[in-house]
């Protein structure tokens, strides 16, 4: 389980930052790597990681409503105030 301070909202922002870093890395790869095959493979790898992060971010947006959140299989704790409002008092 992830630490309590990593709630779904914090993780969504962290994922956006990670995607921005991946976009910057794609720019660096495009400017510095000269071999076409290596550049292509690194682009595919970085794009795949970015897409995976974007999908996880979308799942985090929906999971608060279902009261069951996870990021790559790791449980994410929903803050108590949101849990009480959305999941009822039994959660």
C-alpha positions as CSV (number, residue, x, y, z in Angstrom):
1,X,0.0,0.0,0.0
2,X,1.2,3.5,-0.8
3,X,1.8,6.0,2.0
4,X,-1.3,7.9,3.3
5,X,0.0,11.2,2.1
6,X,-0.2,10.0,-1.5
7,X,-3.9,10.5,-2.0
8,X,-5.6,10.3,-5.5
9,X,-5.4,14.1,-6.0
10,X,-1.7,14.3,-5.2
11,X,-1.0,11.3,-7.5
12,X,-2.9,12.9,-10.4
13,X,-0.6,16.0,-10.1
14,X,2.5,13.9,-9.8
15,X,1.5,11.9,-12.9
16,X,1.1,15.2,-14.8
17,X,4.6,16.2,-13.8
18,X,5.9,12.8,-14.8
19,X,4.3,13.2,-18.2
20,X,5.8,16.6,-18.6
21,X,9.2,15.2,-17.8
22,X,8.7,12.4,-20.3
23,X,7.8,15.0,-23.0
24,X,11.0,16.8,-22.2
25,X,13.0,13.6,-22.4
26,X,11.4,12.9,-25.8
27,X,12.6,16.4,-27.0
28,X,16.1,15.6,-25.6
29,X,16.1,12.3,-27.4
30,X,15.1,13.9,-30.7
31,X,17.8,16.5,-30.4
32,X,20.7,14.3,-29.2
33,X,20.3,10.8,-30.5
34,X,21.6,10.5,-34.1
35,X,20.9,6.8,-34.9
36,X,17.3,6.5,-36.3
37,X,16.6,3.1,-34.8
38,X,17.7,4.1,-31.3
39,X,15.8,7.3,-31.5
40,X,12.7,5.4,-32.6
41,X,12.9,2.8,-29.9
42,X,13.4,5.4,-27.2
43,X,10.5,7.4,-28.5
44,X,8.3,4.3,-28.4
45,X,9.4,3.4,-24.9
46,X,8.8,7.0,-23.6
47,X,5.5,7.3,-25.4
48,X,4.4,3.9,-23.9
49,X,5.3,5.0,-20.4
50,X,3.5,8.3,-20.9
51,X,0.4,6.6,-22.2
52,X,0.4,4.2,-19.3
53,X,0.6,7.1,-16.8
54,X,-2.2,8.9,-18.6
55,X,-4.4,5.8,-18.3
56,X,-3.6,5.4,-14.6
57,X,-4.4,9.1,-14.1
58,X,-7.8,8.6,-15.7
59,X,-8.4,5.6,-13.5
60,X,-7.5,7.7,-10.4
61,X,-10.2,10.2,-11.4
62,X,-12.9,7.5,-11.4
63,X,-11.7,5.5,-8.5
64,X,-12.7,8.1,-5.8
65,X,-16.3,7.6,-6.8
66,X,-16.1,3.8,-6.5
67,X,-14.2,4.1,-3.2
68,X,-11.5,1.7,-4.4
69,X,-8.3,3.2,-5.7
70,X,-5.1,1.6,-6.9
71,X,-2.1,2.8,-9.0
72,X,-0.3,0.0,-10.8
73,X,-1.7,-2.5,-8.4
74,X,-0.8,-0.6,-5.2
75,X,-3.7,0.5,-3.1
76,X,-4.2,4.2,-2.7
77,X,-5.8,5.5,0.5
78,X,-8.7,7.9,0.0
79,X,-8.6,10.7,2.5
80,X,-11.1,10.3,5.4
81,X,-13.1,13.4,4.6
82,X,-13.7,12.3,1.0
83,X,-14.4,8.7,2.1
84,X,-17.1,9.8,4.4
85,X,-18.7,12.1,1.8
86,X,-18.6,9.6,-1.1
87,X,-18.5,6.2,0.4
88,X,-20.8,6.5,3.3
89,X,-20.0,6.1,7.0
90,X,-19.2,2.4,6.7
91,X,-16.0,2.9,4.7
